[in-house]
Amino acid sequence: MPFKICPHCDSETSFSKRVIKELYTVRNDSIEMQTHYLKCEKCCEEIFNPEDGDPLENVFRVYRERHGYLQPEALKAFRAKLVLNQKEMAALLRWEEATLHRFENGALQEVSHDNAFRKAMTQEGLALLLENAKWNLPSHTKKRLRELSLSINNTADLEKIVESKGDELSGFRKFQQSRFVAILALLCKETGEWKTKVNKLLFYADFLSFRETNLSLTGLRYVHQPFGPVPKEFQKIFASLPKEFFELDVFETGERIRVTAMPDLSVLSIAEISLIKKIVDTFDKVNATKISDISHEEDGYKETQNNEFIPYSYAKKMKIVLDNLLQRTF
Ligand SMILES: [Zn+2]
């Protein structure tokens, strides 16, 4: 237990854990969260489990995921990349310093602020801001930022192909290229992976994530195809993978996706990375045909027709248990 003295009755006591599902309303969204409480066994008062962090901050986190907003860590990471303090970064964005400070510390940003920051993260956006900056930065800093802006490469072509709305069919997450390339790189490992198998790994990664957290991992939508569930537009997606991270090797039997450089993994949480690794381990010795057969057994596949979307609601009925599968032999 994190603490032994109850803040309510002031006595030395033990606590029992209780999980409560709570519905929060943020702007126009309803977000269900599991909140963990500790119940004092002497006075029966309940307190938040401090290990879980601020519940409202967690709700904002989910809201940002759904709408594809930047998380506070992403704001901080980009500022760190530019090597600017909050005052300088705010000046570059033409924001109040307090505004940036609040967003970096977990306040929920407005869509206009999110768009502005996102734009600053692109090559053209940053160059434009530097062009119009009215504050006095030393010339060597401006020069450094200008050079840095040239090295930014995030044209986000995949986001145009995928057309994820962050709705039910996307597992309530808006597709983001930076997250997708990180997930894909982990699924393909250093040795590379067959495209047909990658489709199934993505399906399991997304649906198992949804089963646990009510959020998909990538925000991809899946359709029923004769050989199993596949991401909508998967051919276009694989043809447009960013060249700085992936290469396609063509064989007579199919194509393999090879990772040539590791993308930034800090866009994923530790829990997300561990889920992906678990999926990779589970299906390590399972070939594309076998994993396709396994996916045919899922209700989401059996109860949909060719070319129909597979709703994420089927995730709750998924039969697959990762740990059990590890013990099965194929
Ligand atoms: Zn108490």
Boltz pocket constraint, residues with backbone or C-beta under 6 A from the ligand:
constraints:
  - pocket:
      binder: B
      contacts: [[A, 6], [A, 7], [A, 8], [A, 9], [A, 10], [A, 11], [A, 13], [A, 40], [A, 41], [A, 42], [A, 43], [A, 44], [A, 45]]
      max_distance: 6.0
